[in-house]
Amino acid sequence: MKYFLSSILFFLSITSFAQQVEEIKLDSCKQFGTQYSDAFDDMMVRVDQSAQWNNGKTSLNDFFDSFFKQYVQKRAGGRITLSLLINKDGRCCLYKAQPNSNVRPDFKELKRLLDQTLWHPALQNGQAVKSAKVLFIDFDGKDVKVRFID
């Protein structure tokens, strides 16, 4: 019985000190909704072709690297997960951020910058559709690398 109780206490102490992932809700992307619908109502989950970054001058990695250039903490490593909603016309909005690193940027400023970017919208049966994109921004000590789920 003593071993059982000590193992339960050990498990509880480990879980109480586990790193919690903070979730920051920024905007519900209301500008993409219609009068009687939410912005996410007609969003496609599975698409034939996912949305793509639409900037020939700079890559997605360079875009985020220039934004995070001022943050010295990026050398410490970690990851930030960003959830974007990309509209049929290629405009996007940042609606959720999950920082899991020492880097704590100004997420409102990041949202403002991302709201100004253009993407090639996702395609379903040859038609542009509204879709979501999840970006994983990894800080490896030197650069910023962006991965996403297609």
LINMOSUL-V127606 format. One record per residue. N is the residue number from 1. BURIAL is b if it has 9 or more other ideal C-beta (glycine too) atoms within 8 Angstrom, else e. Layout:
n;burial
N;BURIAL
N;BURIAL
This chain:
n;burial
1;e
2;e
3;e
4;e
5;e
6;e
7;e
8;e
9;e
10;e
11;e
12;e
13;e
14;e
15;e
16;e
17;e
18;e
19;e
20;e
21;e
22;e
23;e
24;b
25;e
26;b
27;b
28;e
29;b
30;e
31;e
32;b
33;b
34;e
35;e
36;e
37;e
38;e
39;b
40;e
41;e
42;e
43;b
44;b
45;e
46;e
47;b
48;e
49;e
50;e
51;b
52;e
53;b
54;e
55;b
56;e
57;e
58;e
59;e
60;b
61;b
62;e
63;b
64;b
65;b
66;e
67;b
68;b
69;e
70;e
71;e
72;e
73;b
74;b
75;e
76;b
77;e
78;b
79;b
80;b
81;b
82;b
83;b
84;b
85;b
86;b
87;b
88;e
89;e
90;b
91;b
92;b
93;b
94;b
95;b
96;b
97;b
98;b
99;b
100;b
101;b
102;e
103;b
104;e
105;b
106;e
107;b
108;e
109;e
110;b
111;b
112;e
113;b
114;b
115;b
116;e
117;b
118;e
119;b
120;e
121;b
122;b
123;b
124;b
125;e
126;e
127;e
128;e
129;b
130;b
131;b
132;b
133;b
134;b
135;b
136;b
137;b
138;b
139;b
140;e
141;e
142;e
143;e
144;b
145;e
146;b
147;e
148;e
149;e
150;e
